Amino acid sequence: ELLAFARDMRREFSRLHMEHEFAVDEVLTKVSILQREFLHLHQYNPIEHVTSRVKSLDSILHKVTKRGIDWTPQAIRTHLTDIAGVRITCSFIADTYRILDTLTSQTDVKVREIKDYIANPKPNGYKSLHAIIDIPVFLSTGPVPVTVEVQIRTIAMDFWASLEHKIYYKYNGAVPDHLIADLCDAADAAEQLDRRMEQLHTEVRGNGDTTPPDSTEELEE
Ligand code: 0O2
């Protein structure tokens, strides 16, 4: 009986994983369409790169245990909102909001929560837009809503966040004070860079079409 239970659980978890993979695919398709249409309309590509991941079973169970969530697929589906993650890196701050608005206003996307860490950065300097969305995945049995965490940020914010993430893990969360202060300074520098790049971009675009001749090729990488 225990063996049958274990087998059922394994099947349930692999279904959970698969549904989240499908949801990531759906979001990636939406992002790719937005990107290509944006390029067609405005002659520039607002998205630098897109990455995605589905949490491994190990890290799902680790987080579930830490949070005291029941080890049932149903409870996990309801309470763990970052099993599927898509990260969109944009060139400019204005683009991050534009992409967020366009994505979250699509009729099949249900917004669960939006966190604007660009307007309200975390105390350590972390900046990004986070959207927790439910997206329908069409299975043989019908549509199933699946939750995806979408993070949207600029290249400078992404650069900062990936270094901070490495430092945080290296020190197991107990980052020395001088590094925390340095990271705060670096976050300020990243913000300044974002502002200056945006100003430059606006200025140059205001002076007519500056599309580089190979801009469409960027999408084919
Ligand atoms: P990983 O390894 O990227 O998956 P929660 O995820 O709900 O426990 P919270 O704070 O309620 O945490 O949600 P929030 O703020 O939306 O953060 C979720 C994710 O945003 C994190 O996932 C990170 O990817 C990113 N993030 C949030 N804060 C920071 C930060 O200070 N530095 C960096 N580098 N990334 C951050 P995970 O699961 O924590 O990490």
Boltz pocket constraint, residues with backbone or C-beta under 6 A from the ligand:
constraints:
  - pocket:
      binder: B
      contacts: [[A, 82], [A, 115], [A, 122], [A, 124], [A, 126], [A, 130], [A, 160], [A, 161], [A, 162], [A, 164], [A, 165]]
      max_distance: 6.0
